[in-house]
Amino acid sequence: MSFARSIRLTLGATALAATALTAVPAAAQDNSEVRIRKLEAEVRALQRKVFPGGDGKFFEPEISTGQGSVTFTPANPSTTAVTDILARLDAMEAQMQQLTAQVEENGNSYRDLASRLAALEVTSGVAAPGNPLPAATGPSALAPATATPAPAAARPAPTPAAAARPAGPTAERLAAVQAIMKPQTDDAGDDEYSYGFRLWDAKFFPEAQQQLALFLEKYPNHARTSWARNLLGRAYLDDGKPREAAPWFLKNYQADKQSARAPDSLLYLAESMIQLKDTDRACIALAEFSETYPAVASGRLKDQYEANRKKVKCN
């Protein structure tokens, strides 16, 4: 038999082996197209390894002759390599399944932890580590944490003394408030502010608070807005409520540092902190005031600034 015929027989045997690989049971044919392509690539690589050339110069085929027959036996049977490939693919798929299961388990654990932290944040009012509260810098950290009124359900029950107080103002007070006339000009917004100022000037602080809050709600962009926020803070401060006053002073300063009453609000913010015995925040506000408004600190508000500085000992 010629060497060319041996080559053809060998190639034919390889083709039969490849055909046998594709004719696997139905359960094994569930592999994806990607897996089949990889397998075919490995088979082609195996063929190139067994048959590096087509002219017989690079290998010595193992051919044994019998009576009228030729038998080809490759040095490394292809079935062993293919079986190894399949085993490796199965192992990789098993590892991927384990990794996927671990990722899902970690995801479930994270969602459970996030839910518990969110519940803790709602009940305690403290931000969870994953959702930290914005960091406050400078005087933005000055407003007390309890400045915002608590929900009605969270407020303590009134004491007997508080329950015994009159439900509303006395007739004498009502008459005195009604005696304060509200301006009537072409600028309705300015009229609302001026009426609030008159109430404050007459020391009707709760009524002034209500009127100035109404003005800010109806005219948030009025030319008197800076004046109104500052005066609303003063109405609370003069009413003995520095904790309620501080947020208005802080808001007025932060909204526009060049507004008409921003310097006043920052200085009154320091005064609110002094009344709350919060020396650190009072000193921060005073330092901010002197740095931001040096001309005002040595001019229009000099006396008030110096008076506040004498009330606290700052480093």
C-alpha positions in Angstrom: 0.0 0.0 0.0 1.3 3.5 -0.9 2.2 6.1 1.6 -0.4 8.5 0.1 -3.1 5.9 0.7 -2.0 5.6 4.3 -2.4 9.3 4.7 -5.8 9.2 3.3 -6.8 6.4 5.6 -5.4 8.3 8.5 -7.3 11.4 7.6 -10.4 9.3 7.1 -10.0 7.9 10.6 -9.7 11.4 12.0 -12.8 12.5 10.2 -14.7 9.5 11.6 -13.5 10.4 15.1 -14.7 14.0 14.7 -18.0 12.6 13.4 -18.3 10.4 16.4 -17.8 13.4 18.7 -20.7 15.2 17.1 -22.9 12.1 17.3 -23.2 12.3 21.1 -26.4 11.5 23.0 -29.1 14.1 23.1 -28.3 15.1 26.7 -24.8 16.2 25.6 -26.2 18.2 22.7 -27.6 20.8 25.0 -24.2 22.6 25.0 -24.3 26.1 23.7 -22.9 27.1 20.3 -19.9 28.7 22.0 -19.0 25.4 23.7 -19.3 23.5 20.3 -17.0 26.0 18.6 -14.4 25.8 21.3 -14.6 22.0 21.0 -14.2 22.1 17.3 -11.2 24.4 17.6 -9.6 22.0 20.1 -10.2 19.1 17.6 -8.6 21.1 14.8 -5.6 21.9 17.1 -5.4 18.2 17.9 -5.3 17.3 14.2 -2.6 19.8 13.6 -0.6 18.4 16.4 -1.0 14.8 15.2 -0.5 15.7 11.5 1.9 18.7 11.4 2.4 18.3 7.6 0.6 16.8 4.7 3.6 15.2 2.9 4.8 12.7 5.6 8.1 14.5 6.3 7.4 15.5 9.8 6.0 12.3 11.4 6.2 8.6 11.2 2.6 7.2 11.2 2.2 4.0 13.2 0.9 1.6 10.5 0.7 -2.1 11.0 0.0 -4.4 8.0 -2.0 -7.6 8.2 -3.4 -9.9 5.6 -5.1 -7.6 3.1 -5.7 -4.8 5.7 -4.1 -1.7 7.1 -4.7 -0.5 10.7 -3.9 3.0 11.9 -3.2 3.7 15.6 -2.4 7.3 16.6 0.2 7.8 19.3 -2.2 9.9 21.4 -5.9 8.9 20.9 -8.0 11.9 20.2 -10.8 10.6 22.4 -8.6 11.1 25.5 -7.9 14.8 24.6 -11.6 15.5 23.8 -12.6 13.8 27.1 -10.2 16.1 28.9 -11.6 19.1 27.2 -15.1 18.2 28.2 -14.0 17.6 31.7 -12.4 21.0 31.8 -15.5 22.6 30.4 -17.7 20.9 33.0 -15.4 22.0 35.8 -15.4 25.6 34.6 -19.2 25.6 34.4 -19.4 24.1 37.9 -17.1 26.9 39.2 -19.2 29.5 37.4 -22.4 28.1 39.0 -20.7 28.3 42.4 -19.6 31.9 41.8 -23.0 32.9 40.6 -24.6 31.3 43.7 -22.1 33.2 45.9 -22.8 36.5 44.2 -26.6 36.0 44.7 -26.1 35.1 48.3 -23.9 38.2 48.9 -26.5 40.4 47.1 -29.3 39.1 49.3 -27.2 39.7 52.4 -26.4 43.2 51.3 -30.1 44.0 50.6 -31.0 42.7 54.0 -28.4 44.8 55.7 -29.4 47.9 53.7 -33.1 47.4 54.8 -32.0 47.1 58.5 -29.9 50.2 58.3 -32.7 52.1 56.6 -35.1 51.1 59.3 -32.5 52.2 61.9 -32.2 55.6 60.2 -35.9 56.2 60.3 -36.3 55.2 63.9 -33.3 56.9 65.3 -32.9 59.9 63.0 -29.2 59.1 62.4 -28.0 58.7 58.8 -26.8 55.2 57.9 -23.1 54.7 56.9 -24.1 54.2 53.3 -26.1 57.5 53.3 -24.1 59.9 55.4 -25.6 63.3 56.2 -23.9 66.2 54.2 -20.8 67.4 56.0 -21.2 70.8 57.5 -18.5 73.4 57.1 -18.0 76.7 58.7 -21.2 78.2 60.2 -23.4 75.7 58.4 -22.8 73.4 61.4 -24.2 76.0 63.8 -27.9 75.3 63.7 -29.0 73.0 66.5 -30.2 69.6 65.4 -33.6 70.1 67.0 -34.3 73.4 65.5 -36.9 71.9 63.1 -40.2 71.4 65.0 -40.8 67.7 65.8 -43.8 65.9 64.4 -46.9 66.2 66.5 -46.8 62.5 67.4 -43.3 62.9 68.7 -43.9 65.9 70.9 -44.2 65.3 74.6 -47.6 65.7 76.2 -48.3 69.1 77.7 -47.7 69.5 81.4 -50.6 70.5 83.6 -49.3 74.0 83.8 -49.2 74.3 80.0 -52.6 72.8 79.7 -54.0 75.5 82.1 -52.8 78.3 79.8 -55.4 80.2 77.8 -56.2 78.7 74.4 -55.8 82.1 72.7 -54.8 85.7 73.3 -56.8 87.8 75.7 -59.3 90.4 74.5 -57.0 93.1 75.7 -54.2 91.7 73.6 -56.4 91.3 70.5 -57.5 94.9 70.8 -53.9 96.1 71.1 -52.9 94.1 68.0 -55.8 95.4 66.0 -54.8 98.9 66.9 -51.6 98.4 64.8 -52.5 99.5 61.3 -51.4 97.6 58.3 -49.9 99.8 55.5 -51.8 100.2 52.3 -49.5 101.1 49.4 -48.9 100.0 45.8 -46.4 97.3 47.0 -48.5 94.6 48.7 -45.4 92.6 49.6 -43.7 95.6 51.3 -47.0 96.2 53.2 -46.9 92.6 54.5 -43.3 93.0 55.7 -43.9 96.4 57.2 -46.9 95.1 59.2 -44.7 92.3 60.6 -42.1 94.9 61.5 -44.7 97.0 63.4 -45.9 93.9 65.3 -42.3 93.1 66.3 -41.5 96.7 67.2 -44.6 96.7 69.5 -43.2 93.5 71.1 -46.0 91.3 69.8 -43.5 88.6 69.0 -45.8 85.6 68.3 -47.9 87.7 66.0 -44.8 89.1 64.3 -43.5 85.6 63.8 -46.8 84.6 62.1 -46.9 87.7 59.9 -43.3 87.5 58.7 -43.6 83.8 58.0 -46.7 84.6 55.9 -44.8 87.2 54.0 -41.9 84.8 53.2 -44.4 82.2 52.0 -46.2 84.7 49.7 -43.2 86.7 48.5 -40.1 84.5 48.6 -38.2 86.7 46.0 -39.3 90.1 47.3 -36.7 92.8 47.9 -37.5 92.6 51.6 -36.8 88.8 51.8 -33.4 89.2 53.5 -34.9 91.7 55.9 -37.9 89.5 56.7 -35.8 86.3 57.4 -33.5 88.3 59.7 -36.4 89.9 61.5 -38.2 86.6 61.9 -35.1 85.2 63.6 -35.1 88.3 65.9 -38.8 87.8 66.7 -37.9 84.3 68.0 -34.8 85.5 69.7 -36.5 88.4 71.5 -39.3 85.9 72.4 -36.7 83.8 74.3 -36.5 81.1 71.7 -32.9 81.1 70.4 -33.1 77.5 69.2 -36.0 78.5 66.8 -34.2 81.7 65.8 -30.9 80.2 64.8 -32.1 78.4 61.6 -33.6 81.6 60.2 -30.3 83.5 60.8 -28.3 80.7 59.3 -30.6 80.5 56.3 -30.5 84.2 55.6 -26.7 84.2 55.7 -26.3 81.2 53.5 -28.9 82.2 50.9 -26.9 85.3 49.9 -23.9 86.5 51.8 -24.2 89.9 50.1 -27.8 90.5 50.9 -28.9 93.5 53.0 -29.2 91.7 56.3 -26.7 88.8 55.9 -24.1 90.4 58.2 -26.8 91.0 60.9 -28.0 87.4 60.7 -24.5 86.0 61.1 -23.9 88.2 64.2 -27.4 87.3 65.6 -26.6 83.7 65.0 -23.5 84.0 67.2 -25.8 85.6 69.8 -28.2 82.7 69.6 -25.4 80.2 70.2 -24.2 82.2 73.2 -27.7 82.0 74.7 -27.7 78.2 74.0 -24.3 78.1 75.7 -22.7 76.6 72.6 -19.4 78.4 72.8 -17.7 76.5 69.9 -20.4 77.5 67.4 -20.6 81.0 68.8 -16.9 81.5 68.2 -17.1 80.0 64.7 -19.9 82.5 63.8 -18.0 85.4 65.3 -14.8 84.5 63.4 -16.8 84.1 60.2 -18.4 87.5 60.7 -15.1 89.3 61.2 -13.5 87.7 58.2 -16.5 88.1 55.8 -17.6 91.6 56.9 -14.5 93.4 58.2 -16.0 96.8 57.3 -19.3 96.1 59.1 -17.5 94.6 62.1 -15.6 97.9 62.5 -18.5 100.1 61.5 -22.3 99.7 61.7 -22.3 96.6 63.9 -19.1 97.2 65.8 -20.7 97.7 69.2 -22.8 94.5 68.9 -19.8 92.5 67.7 -17.6 93.6 70.5 -20.4 92.9 73.1 -20.8 89.4 71.8 -17.1 88.8 71.8 -17.0 89.7 75.5 -19.6 87.1 76.3 -17.5 84.1 75.2 -13.9 83.1 75.4 -12.7 81.9 72.0 -9.3 80.3 71.3 
